[in-house]
Amino acid sequence: MTDRQLEYQTAARLASMIGQERLSREEAFRRLKSTGLPLPPSGLIDQELRRWFALFEPDSHAHLLRRKREASLQIMKALRTWHPHLIGPVLSGAATESDLPVILLSGNAKELELFFLARNIPYSPANRALNISCITYLTAVGCTDLLIEISEHPRYPRATPPDPYQTPAEALGKIDADSLEALLAEQPVNKY
């Protein structure tokens, strides 16, 4: 077996643990680490998650993405002053129930806190050490928790070619409120 085949097999195994067994990414990574297998690239894991959901839970996953994206859009519209962008698994289509939408803003954290306070938007600082130049807050829209990251010099994820389980917009790496609204308009609404 080649290294690339092993990466695909391991990514598919992780996707199954996360999708079928409902493990968080962190739990699945810990379980994989205990086997001694190397962690495949995150993009490959996300692709396998999209494939797993497309094959086994397309309707419920579409509903989950819509709920998280609609909550993201609502807060992004409120935060337009900071040029918000949705990033991460909720945008890419690889989100699970445990993945929170991540909204990346450009600006000053103190101004954002004053905005939250003036509008009685509940928030709390969140510990998220992925990017030390960002300050992260946890807030909610309805029953959906969201992470708001703000930096004076945000680093946006790069676009990648879409895989067979993504739309071109989902592969952009970041998306603003207008583009997110267009993406939601393109996707059918499933009634449960």
Secondary structure, DSSP 8 states (H G I E B T S, - for coil): --HHHHHHHHHHHHHHHHHTS---HHHHHHHHHHHT-----HHHHHHHHHHHHHHH-HHHHHHHHHHHHHHHHHHHHHTGGG--EEESHHHHT---TT---EEEEES-HHHHHHHHHHTT---EE---TT-TTSEEEEEEETTEEEEEEEESS----------TTS-TGGGSS-B-HHHHHHHHHHS-----
